Amino acid sequence: MMRRMEQNLRTPGPTPLPDEVRTAQSGQMIDHRGTEFAAMLRETAGGIRELIGGGDESEVFLLTGSGSGALEAAVVNTLSPGDRVLGVTIGSFGDRFARIAEVFGAHVDRLEVTWGQAADPAVLAERLRGSEPYRAVLITHNETSTGVTNPLAQLAATVHAAPGDPLVLVDGISGVGATRFEMDAWGIDLVVSASQKAWMASPGIAIAAVGPRAHAAETTARMPRFYWDFRAARQYAEKGQTPWTPAIAVLYGLRVGVARLRAEGRERTWARHSAVAAGAQAGLKAAGLQLVAAEGHRSHTVTAAWLPDGTDWAAVNGYMRQRGLVVAGGQGPLTGRILRVGHMGDVGAPEIAAAVRGIADALGAFGPPRDADAAAAAVLATHEAALSSVS
Ligand SMILES: Cc1ncc(COP(=O)(O)O)c(C=O)c1O
């Protein structure tokens, strides 16, 4: 059963809002210096900390802005101009994280990995061994531009074993909340996300979870910062407030999204996303497409597939959108060469089966016919098998 008849929004963020979130977000404004707001902020930040496996010493700040703002916050609160930083980049968002550090004056080296592949901990270890110590290593947990999830636990362990024990700063924007994540156990010093991804709220709240080592780094960090200054965020968080006027309506929604995830339970949420992803992968393959991400590293929140040679992406995309299916195209060098199907947050197999059917239909309308029914059936069957193997 399709829950939203108006449009099957399958971008990897923003993601569709559950009705409960939409209702919450239409609530009347409250005083962001009042007790009701303080309770909402504490409940939501505390819930996120629990969901991402943050320990007692870590803090979650809810800042108003998009995910890129949180990336900037991660950089400016921990680093100084001239600091040596390694950007592990496996796609467009890894490039963005490295670029932000560069813009603020860090000396950034890059470990660039072919798009579609994950970073290899052995290659990272080699790179770290062969160079002067780095102050921080920037890693993308889930690379939305290619549908690849990095082996983050191993990469973080590799960084901690390197000379100087660099900080591990993570872009978790499109992974956390949907995919296994253990901030403390994996030694993640700082991770960021954003409300419009697995958290099921509208865009507008940037999430930053700060561990004790990143907190300590704030005192020596000399990059310029004002709006994103964690010292201000902390001072106000102690009173249940934010330093600046927050996106109150988005926080209403985020509180509900977080409560839903807590009610579902982390393991069940992760298993649901994993099963839906398996369905998406099987369905796109059954539609005759090849996946961008290397096997073993495929994301549970977004699946990217190569478009057949000669596809007129604008025409195919227009055809799908006229029929209410909205998927994402490629970014940067992959523009016009791939499509991406988002499956994070409030998602189940029926929406993905409908999306895969729509993709097969659209490609068939402009090229050789494809069996859309078989592709949709493959989504449902694979999803079912994946779910029953974990229950
Ligand atoms: C992995 C990743 N990093 C960064 C961003 C940028 O977030 P925003 O568009 O909210 O600034 C996104 C958004 O899609 C993302 O998926």
The ligand as a MOL file (V3000), in Angstrom:
LIG
                    3D

  0  0  0     0  0            999 V3000
M  V30 BEGIN CTAB
M  V30 COUNTS 16 16 0 0 0
M  V30 BEGIN ATOM
M  V30 1 C 26.5430 12.6330 2.9830 0
M  V30 2 C 26.0210 14.0420 2.8730 0
M  V30 3 N 26.7950 15.0450 3.2830 0
M  V30 4 C 26.3850 16.3190 3.2100 0
M  V30 5 C 25.1490 16.6420 2.6960 0
M  V30 6 C 24.7450 18.0690 2.6110 0
M  V30 7 O 23.6500 18.3090 3.4450 0
M  V30 8 P 22.7340 19.5850 3.2030 0
M  V30 9 O 22.2270 19.5040 1.8150 0
M  V30 10 O 21.6500 19.3940 4.2620 0
M  V30 11 O 23.5630 20.7720 3.4550 0
M  V30 12 C 24.3030 15.6360 2.2360 0
M  V30 13 C 23.0090 15.9530 1.6220 0
M  V30 14 O 22.4840 15.2150 0.8210 0
M  V30 15 C 24.7550 14.2990 2.3390 0
M  V30 16 O 23.9770 13.3000 1.9120 0
M  V30 END ATOM
M  V30 BEGIN BOND
M  V30 1 1 1 2
M  V30 2 1 2 3
M  V30 3 2 2 15
M  V30 4 2 3 4
M  V30 5 1 4 5
M  V30 6 1 5 6
M  V30 7 2 5 12
M  V30 8 1 6 7
M  V30 9 1 7 8
M  V30 10 2 8 9
M  V30 11 1 8 10
M  V30 12 1 8 11
M  V30 13 1 12 13
M  V30 14 1 12 15
M  V30 15 2 13 14
M  V30 16 1 15 16
M  V30 END BOND
M  V30 END CTAB
M  END
